Amino acid sequence: MKNKRNWSNSEMRSLTRGEAMHNFSRGQHYFIKEDWYIWFHGNASRYAIFQTFLWQYGNGEMVSYTDLTRTEKIGSQRLKIDSIKATIREGLNLGFIEAFKSEKDKRVTMYTFDQSILQEVTDYCFMMRRNRMWESASFISNHSTETINKELAKAGMKKDWLHSINAFISKFAGTARAQFGDEQLPNVVPIKNKKNN
């Protein structure tokens, strides 16, 4: 998709600063020095494999070589099978990846995160989600412009998006009131869902 927007100089500065903040926030977690984090994030191929492992685990599935041959790294370059095999062997030897024989076909080996790192990987995912939430809130409230905010609102205006934002605001408002009192955030009121009769 080609860029159809025309940004002013102040908007360009706002957006570039926001993107730099994203890069900074990626380091705000407990696992920055853990071996598994350094290994998976150490180069573009292993990072792409990490993302495939996250996706498959999130879907309740293990990773196959077929999944990995469809994985793309920077520049939309697909991973090569020799590189995949070498990386998987290394991950197995280091104890970051587990291997299982497929229940459907015993000739096929499937892979997933090793149980020894799964809690840390999950906590890392939570912290990244938290960091993106903080980053977005900070950007929209402090470092954005009216034009950028209008474009962001237009870009995200989908029914699922509205439902998820509404559910989050409802939980956020309840938590804020419980922590700071009922008089705080008086204008934060979630949209009431209309029930179909």
C-alpha positions as a Markdown table, in Angstrom:
| # | Residue | x | y | z |
|---|---|---|---|---|
| 1 | Met | 0.0 | 0.0 | 0.0 |
| 2 | Lys | 1.5 | 3.3 | -1.0 |
| 3 | Asn | 1.6 | 6.4 | 1.3 |
| 4 | Lys | -1.3 | 8.7 | 0.5 |
| 5 | Arg | -0.8 | 11.0 | 3.4 |
| 6 | Asn | 1.1 | 14.3 | 3.4 |
| 7 | Trp | 2.7 | 15.0 | 6.8 |
| 8 | Ser | 3.8 | 18.4 | 8.1 |
| 9 | Asn | 7.3 | 18.7 | 9.6 |
| 10 | Ser | 6.0 | 18.7 | 13.2 |
| 11 | Glu | 3.9 | 15.6 | 12.5 |
| 12 | Met | 7.0 | 13.9 | 11.0 |
| 13 | Arg | 8.9 | 14.7 | 14.2 |
| 14 | Ser | 6.0 | 13.4 | 16.3 |
| 15 | Leu | 5.7 | 10.1 | 14.5 |
| 16 | Thr | 9.5 | 9.5 | 14.3 |
| 17 | Arg | 9.8 | 10.2 | 18.1 |
| 18 | Gly | 6.9 | 7.8 | 18.7 |
| 19 | Glu | 8.6 | 5.1 | 16.7 |
| 20 | Ala | 11.9 | 5.6 | 18.6 |
| 21 | Met | 9.9 | 5.3 | 21.8 |
| 22 | His | 8.6 | 1.9 | 20.6 |
| 23 | Asn | 12.2 | 0.8 | 20.2 |
| 24 | Phe | 13.1 | 2.0 | 23.7 |
| 25 | Ser | 10.1 | 0.3 | 25.2 |
| 26 | Arg | 11.1 | -3.1 | 23.7 |
| 27 | Gly | 13.9 | -3.3 | 26.3 |
| 28 | Gln | 11.7 | -2.7 | 29.3 |
| 29 | His | 11.3 | -6.2 | 30.6 |
| 30 | Tyr | 13.0 | -8.6 | 33.1 |
| 31 | Phe | 14.4 | -10.9 | 30.5 |
| 32 | Ile | 16.8 | -8.7 | 28.5 |
| 33 | Lys | 19.8 | -10.7 | 29.7 |
| 34 | Glu | 18.3 | -14.1 | 29.6 |
| 35 | Asp | 20.0 | -16.6 | 27.2 |
| 36 | Trp | 16.7 | -17.5 | 25.4 |
| 37 | Tyr | 15.9 | -13.8 | 24.8 |
| 38 | Ile | 19.4 | -13.0 | 23.5 |
| 39 | Trp | 19.4 | -16.1 | 21.3 |
| 40 | Phe | 15.9 | -15.7 | 19.8 |
| 41 | His | 16.4 | -12.0 | 19.2 |
| 42 | Gly | 20.1 | -12.2 | 18.1 |
| 43 | Asn | 19.5 | -12.2 | 14.4 |
| 44 | Ala | 16.7 | -11.7 | 11.9 |
| 45 | Ser | 16.2 | -15.5 | 11.2 |
| 46 | Arg | 15.9 | -16.5 | 14.8 |
| 47 | Tyr | 13.7 | -13.6 | 15.6 |
| 48 | Ala | 11.4 | -14.6 | 12.7 |
| 49 | Ile | 11.4 | -18.2 | 14.0 |
| 50 | Phe | 10.5 | -16.8 | 17.5 |
| 51 | Gln | 7.5 | -15.0 | 16.0 |
| 52 | Thr | 6.3 | -18.2 | 14.3 |
| 53 | Phe | 6.7 | -20.1 | 17.6 |
| 54 | Leu | 4.6 | -17.4 | 19.4 |
| 55 | Trp | 1.9 | -17.5 | 16.7 |
| 56 | Gln | 1.6 | -21.3 | 16.7 |
| 57 | Tyr | 1.7 | -21.6 | 20.4 |
| 58 | Gly | -1.0 | -19.0 | 20.6 |
| 59 | Asn | -3.1 | -21.0 | 18.3 |
| 60 | Gly | -2.6 | -24.2 | 20.4 |
| 61 | Glu | -0.4 | -25.8 | 17.7 |
| 62 | Met | 3.2 | -26.9 | 17.3 |
| 63 | Val | 5.6 | -25.7 | 14.7 |
| 64 | Ser | 6.5 | -27.8 | 11.6 |
| 65 | Tyr | 9.3 | -27.3 | 9.1 |
| 66 | Thr | 6.5 | -26.3 | 6.6 |
| 67 | Asp | 5.5 | -23.4 | 9.0 |
| 68 | Leu | 9.1 | -22.3 | 9.2 |
| 69 | Thr | 9.6 | -22.4 | 5.4 |
| 70 | Arg | 6.7 | -20.0 | 5.1 |
| 71 | Thr | 8.3 | -17.7 | 7.8 |
| 72 | Glu | 9.6 | -14.4 | 6.4 |
| 73 | Lys | 12.3 | -12.2 | 7.9 |
| 74 | Ile | 13.1 | -8.6 | 7.1 |
| 75 | Gly | 12.6 | -7.7 | 3.4 |
| 76 | Ser | 10.0 | -10.4 | 2.9 |
| 77 | Gln | 12.7 | -13.0 | 2.5 |
| 78 | Arg | 11.6 | -16.6 | 3.3 |
| 79 | Leu | 13.8 | -18.6 | 5.6 |
| 80 | Lys | 15.9 | -21.3 | 3.8 |
| 81 | Ile | 15.6 | -24.9 | 4.9 |
| 82 | Asp | 19.3 | -25.4 | 5.7 |
| 83 | Ser | 19.3 | -22.3 | 7.9 |
| 84 | Ile | 16.0 | -23.5 | 9.6 |
| 85 | Lys | 17.4 | -27.0 | 10.3 |
| 86 | Ala | 20.7 | -25.6 | 11.8 |
| 87 | Thr | 18.8 | -23.0 | 13.9 |
| 88 | Ile | 16.3 | -25.7 | 15.2 |
| 89 | Arg | 19.2 | -28.0 | 16.1 |
| 90 | Glu | 21.0 | -25.2 | 18.0 |
| 91 | Gly | 17.7 | -24.3 | 19.8 |
| 92 | Leu | 17.2 | -27.9 | 20.8 |
| 93 | Asn | 20.9 | -28.2 | 22.1 |
| 94 | Leu | 20.5 | -25.0 | 24.1 |
| 95 | Gly | 17.2 | -26.2 | 25.7 |
| 96 | Phe | 15.0 | -23.4 | 24.2 |
| 97 | Ile | 13.0 | -25.7 | 21.9 |
| 98 | Glu | 11.4 | -29.1 | 22.4 |
| 99 | Ala | 10.8 | -31.7 | 19.7 |
| 100 | Phe | 7.9 | -34.1 | 19.5 |
| 101 | Lys | 6.8 | -36.7 | 16.9 |
| 102 | Ser | 3.5 | -35.8 | 15.2 |
| 103 | Glu | 0.6 | -37.9 | 16.4 |
| 104 | Lys | -0.7 | -38.0 | 12.8 |
| 105 | Asp | 2.6 | -39.0 | 11.1 |
| 106 | Lys | 5.4 | -40.4 | 13.3 |
| 107 | Arg | 7.9 | -39.4 | 10.5 |
| 108 | Val | 7.2 | -35.7 | 11.1 |
| 109 | Thr | 8.8 | -33.8 | 14.0 |
| 110 | Met | 7.0 | -30.9 | 15.6 |
| 111 | Tyr | 8.5 | -28.2 | 17.7 |
| 112 | Thr | 7.5 | -25.8 | 20.5 |
| 113 | Phe | 9.1 | -23.7 | 23.2 |
| 114 | Asp | 10.9 | -25.8 | 25.9 |
| 115 | Gln | 8.8 | -25.9 | 29.1 |
| 116 | Ser | 11.7 | -24.5 | 31.0 |
| 117 | Ile | 11.4 | -21.1 | 29.3 |
| 118 | Leu | 7.6 | -21.0 | 28.6 |
| 119 | Gln | 6.6 | -19.0 | 31.8 |
| 120 | Glu | 9.3 | -16.4 | 31.0 |
| 121 | Val | 8.3 | -16.2 | 27.4 |
| 122 | Thr | 4.7 | -15.6 | 28.4 |
| 123 | Asp | 5.7 | -13.0 | 31.0 |
| 124 | Tyr | 7.8 | -11.3 | 28.4 |
| 125 | Cys | 4.7 | -11.2 | 26.1 |
| 126 | Phe | 2.6 | -9.6 | 28.9 |
| 127 | Met | 5.3 | -7.0 | 29.5 |
| 128 | Met | 5.5 | -6.2 | 25.8 |
| 129 | Arg | 1.7 | -5.8 | 25.6 |
| 130 | Arg | 1.9 | -3.5 | 28.7 |
| 131 | Asn | 4.7 | -1.5 | 27.2 |
| 132 | Arg | 2.7 | -1.0 | 23.9 |
| 133 | Met | -0.3 | 0.1 | 26.0 |
| 134 | Trp | 1.8 | 2.7 | 27.9 |
| 135 | Glu | 3.5 | 3.8 | 24.7 |
| 136 | Ser | 0.3 | 4.3 | 22.8 |
| 137 | Ala | -1.4 | 6.2 | 25.7 |
| 138 | Ser | 1.7 | 8.4 | 26.1 |
| 139 | Phe | 1.9 | 9.1 | 22.4 |
| 140 | Ile | -1.7 | 9.9 | 21.9 |
| 141 | Ser | -2.0 | 12.1 | 25.0 |
| 142 | Asn | 1.4 | 13.9 | 25.0 |
| 143 | His | 3.3 | 13.5 | 21.7 |
| 144 | Ser | 0.7 | 13.3 | 19.0 |
| 145 | Thr | -1.1 | 16.0 | 16.9 |
| 146 | Glu | -4.8 | 16.4 | 16.2 |
| 147 | Thr | -4.2 | 15.4 | 12.5 |
| 148 | Ile | -2.3 | 12.2 | 13.5 |
| 149 | Asn | -5.0 | 11.3 | 16.1 |
| 150 | Lys | -7.7 | 11.7 | 13.5 |
| 151 | Glu | -5.8 | 9.5 | 11.1 |
| 152 | Leu | -5.3 | 6.9 | 13.8 |
| 153 | Ala | -9.0 | 6.9 | 14.7 |
| 154 | Lys | -10.0 | 6.5 | 11.0 |
| 155 | Ala | -7.4 | 3.7 | 10.5 |
| 156 | Gly | -8.7 | 1.7 | 13.5 |
| 157 | Met | -12.4 | 2.3 | 13.3 |
| 158 | Lys | -13.7 | -1.3 | 13.1 |
| 159 | Lys | -16.4 | -3.0 | 15.1 |
| 160 | Asp | -14.0 | -5.5 | 16.7 |
| 161 | Trp | -11.7 | -2.7 | 17.6 |
| 162 | Leu | -14.5 | -0.7 | 19.3 |
| 163 | His | -15.7 | -3.7 | 21.3 |
| 164 | Ser | -12.1 | -4.5 | 22.5 |
| 165 | Ile | -11.4 | -0.8 | 23.4 |
| 166 | Asn | -14.8 | -0.6 | 25.2 |
| 167 | Ala | -14.1 | -3.7 | 27.2 |
| 168 | Phe | -10.6 | -2.4 | 28.2 |
| 169 | Ile | -12.0 | 1.0 | 29.1 |
| 170 | Ser | -14.6 | -0.6 | 31.3 |
| 171 | Lys | -12.0 | -2.7 | 33.2 |
| 172 | Phe | -9.6 | 0.3 | 33.3 |
| 173 | Ala | -12.3 | 2.6 | 34.8 |
| 174 | Gly | -13.2 | 0.0 | 37.4 |
| 175 | Thr | -9.6 | -0.5 | 38.4 |
| 176 | Ala | -8.9 | 3.2 | 38.5 |
| 177 | Arg | -11.9 | 3.9 | 40.7 |
| 178 | Ala | -11.0 | 1.0 | 43.0 |
| 179 | Gln | -7.5 | 2.4 | 43.4 |
| 180 | Phe | -8.0 | 6.1 | 43.4 |
| 181 | Gly | -11.7 | 6.6 | 44.4 |
| 182 | Asp | -15.0 | 7.1 | 42.6 |
| 183 | Glu | -14.3 | 10.8 | 42.0 |
| 184 | Gln | -11.4 | 10.0 | 39.7 |
| 185 | Leu | -11.9 | 9.6 | 36.0 |
| 186 | Pro | -15.6 | 10.8 | 36.1 |
| 187 | Asn | -15.8 | 11.1 | 32.3 |
| 188 | Val | -14.6 | 7.6 | 31.6 |
| 189 | Val | -17.8 | 5.7 | 30.9 |
| 190 | Pro | -17.8 | 2.6 | 28.7 |
| 191 | Ile | -20.4 | 2.3 | 25.9 |
| 192 | Lys | -23.3 | 0.1 | 27.0 |
| 193 | Asn | -23.8 | -2.9 | 24.8 |
| 194 | Lys | -27.3 | -3.0 | 23.2 |
| 195 | Lys | -28.8 | -6.4 | 23.5 |
| 196 | Asn | -30.7 | -7.7 | 20.5 |
| 197 | Asn | -34.3 | -8.7 | 21.4 |
